[in-house]
């Protein structure tokens, strides 16, 4: 025996309205076809569901039993429909998101907090990965979004810039020029510079080399994998270096931060995803960045 969902909907409407005419109006159909469907249902089940009277109908014992089962079934189907639609919009389920370490201290942390608040049914998996590892995991499906500072060369990936952070110069607090207000880049030609390797951020390396050439200096260098490590090595007195503003705002013991007149271009933050399978929430994330940055300017 195969019951149809519409039969259960018709039955529940009649049971709740206790009247075929009102139930038909509620279902936006004519009364005769409704009566026929209920009669067909009774024949299929082999039981009488209603006691029919002139002005109203009453449920039989069998009708009451079916009503107790039909309502949860219809509610479950409705929940399934809602869940399926939300899944299509990525408003439920799992979402893998990766970030480079320096990005989490800026607007991104507020964006993720707001998204989690407004989408509690989405299970967010956060991973700290280099840009290269993000690209691999975006392509194998583990990630839906990656936040990094390098534009991918892979044609399968697409990026949108969502933020640009200014740089600050980090100096050891014991540096002879730490308290000088009008620092020039040429003043730091004898210092060791802590830098991120070119293979990680070629745009930053090339921009820094260009600044050195402009100041006519060729300093010795020490490599660090990220801005946090740069600040840590500066704190140990091992050199000077540039870090993004959000990392500087964390505060590091033994480090002072200064703004130079000659500056690096701001550090971009890109939101990267699969070109042929963009997340349904892509525009929402971009809007959150814009709104939350405006709130904090």
N, C-alpha and C positions, 0 to 999 in steps of 0.2 A: 504494500500500500504506500503510495507516494502522495503526501500532503504538500500543498503549495503554500508558500509564505503568504501570498495574497489571501488565501482562504482563512488563514489564522488571523490576518488583519481584519478581514470582514467579520469574522466571528467575534473578536474582541470588541470591535466597534458596536455591534448589536448588543453584546453582553453589557457594555458600559452605558449605552444609551437606553437600553431596555425598550427600544422602539425601532422598527425597521425603517420608518420614514426618516427619523432623525439620524440614524446611522448612515443611511444613504446620502443625506445632505452632508454629513461630516466627511464621507468618502468621495464626495463630488461624483456620484453616480445615480442612476435611476433606481427606484426601489424594487421593481420586478426582478432585474438581474441579480440584485443582492439576495433576494429571497431564494432565487434559484441556486445560487452558490452555497447558501447555508444548507439548503435541502440536499444538495449534492454532497456536501461535507458529512451530513448526518448519514447518508446512504453509504459513503465510503467507510465511515467508522462503525456503522451498524448499530448506532445508538441515537436516541432523541436528545438533542442539546437544549431545546427550549420548549417551555409550555407557552403556547401562543394564545393570547387573549385579545380582545378587541382593541384596547388602548395601549397595552404593553405586553412585553414578553418576559418570562421569568426563566432563569437557568434551572435545568434539571440537575440531579446529582452528578450525572455524567458531564453536563455542561460546566458545573463548578470545578470539577476535576480538570477538564481541559483548559479552563481559564487560568488555573493556577500554574499550568505548564506553558501555556501560549505566551503569557506576558513576558516571562524571563527569556523565552526564545526570541521574541521580537526585539527585546531590549538588547540581547546579545548580538543580534544581527546588526542593529543600529550602531552599537559600539564598534563592531568590526568595520562597518562602512566608514565611520569617523576616523578610526585608527588607520585604515588604508589610505584615506585622503591625506591625513597628517604625514604618513610615511612618504607619500609622493612629494610632499613639501618639505621633507626632512625635519618635521616638527616632533618626531618620535624616533626612538631607536638610538643607534650609535653613531658618533661623529668623531673621527680622528683628526686632531689639530696639532701641528708641530710649530715650534718657534725656535729662533736662535736666542741664546741666553740674554743678550743685551736688550732685546725687544720687549721682554716681559715687564720691564720696569716703567715703560711709557704708557701710552694710551691703550695698548693691547690688554693690559691687565684689567682695566675698567671695562673694555669691550667684552671680554670673556665673562666678567662678573655680571654684567647686565644681560648678556645672552643667557647665561645659566639661570638668572632670576626669571626671565620671561619665557624660557623654554625648559621647564623642569622635567619634561618627559624625554628630553634628549640626554643621553649618557655621553658626556664629553670625555674623550681620552686625550690627555695632553702629553706631548713628548717634546723634550728639548733635543733638537737634531741640527746638525750643520745643514746648509743649503743643499749640498750634494746628497745627503741622506734623505732629506725631505723629497727631493725629486724622485729618488728610487721608490720611496713608499707611496708617493702620490700615484705613480704609474702601476704599482702592484695592488692598489686598492686599499691599503691600510689607512691612508690619510685622505681626507677630503679637502683640507686647506693647509697650506704651509706659509708661515710668516718669516721672511728672511730679507737680506739686504743686497741680494745679487739677482739680476735678471737672468732667467734660465736661457740657455742656447737651444734647448730641446724643443722642436716644433710641436711636440705633443702637449707642452705646458704653456699656460698663459698666466701673465701677472698683471696686477693692478696696484699702482702705488697708493698707499693709504696714509702715509705719514712721512715727514721729513724732520729729522732732529738736528739741531745745531751741535757743533763740537765745542768742547772746552779743553784747554791745555792743562794737564795734570803735572804738578811739580812736587818734589819732596818738600815738606815744610822746612827742612834744614837747608834747602838750596839757597845760595847767596842772593838770588833774584826773586825769591818766593814772595817778598813783600813789595816788589816793585810794581807800580800800577801800570806803567806804559811799556810793557815788555815788547821787544822786537824779536822776530824770529832769528835774526842774525846774532842776537845775544846768546843763543843756545847752540851755536855751532860746535862747541867743544863738548857738549853733553852727549851721552848715549841716548838714543831714541828707542823707545819700546814700540814696536809696530806689529801689526797683524800680517802674516805672510801673504804675498800677492796672490797665491793660488786660492785663498779664501775670499778676499775682497779686492780684486784687481783695480777697481775704480778708486778705492781709498788709497792703495799703495801708490798708484800713478799720480793722484792728486797731491799726495804728500811729497813725493819726489819733485813734482813741479814747484811746490812751495819752497823746497830747499834750494832748488836751482835759482829761483827768483831772489832768494836771500843770499845767494852765493855761498852756500855751506854744503859740505858733504860729510855728515856726521856718521859715527859708528852706530850700529843698530843691534837690538836684541829682540827676538821674535816672541810673540805671545799669541795664543789662539783666539782670544776674545778681549773685549774691553774691560771685563772684570779683572782678568789677569794683568792687563796693562796697569790698571790702578793699583793692584796688589804689588807688582814689581816696583812701581814708582814709590809706593808706601815703604818699601824696603830700601829705598835710596839707590836703586839700580839704574835709574834713568828718568827721562821725561817722556810724555806721550799724549796723544789726543784720545779722549773718550767722549761718547755721546752724552748729552745733558742728563738723560734719565739715569744713567749709571753714576754720573757725578753726584746727582741728588741723593744717592744712597749714603754718601759720606764714607770716607776712608781715613782711618787714623794716620797722621803723618803726611797727609796729602792736601795741597791747596789747589784750587782750580781757577784759572785765569782765562779771560777772553783776549785774543790778539786782534790787532787791527786787520792783519792779513789772515783770512780765515779759509778753512776747508769748506767746500760746498756741503750743505746739510746731508746727513746720512739718510737715505731713503729706506722705507720699510715697504716691502712688497707682499701682497696677498697672492699666493700662487695656487693654481688648481689645474686639473686636466682640461685642456681646451675643448674636447668633445664631450665632456661630462661635467659641466660646471655645477657646483652645489646650488640647490634651490634657494639657500639662504645667502647667496653671494651678495645681492644688493642690500640685504639687511645688514650684513657685516660692514659694508662700505658706508652705509648711512650711520651706523653706530660710531664708526671712527670719526666721521665728520661732525656728528652731534657732540660727542664727548670731548673732542679737541676744542670745539667752540666754547664749551662750558668751562674749559680750564685755561682759556686765553685771557 
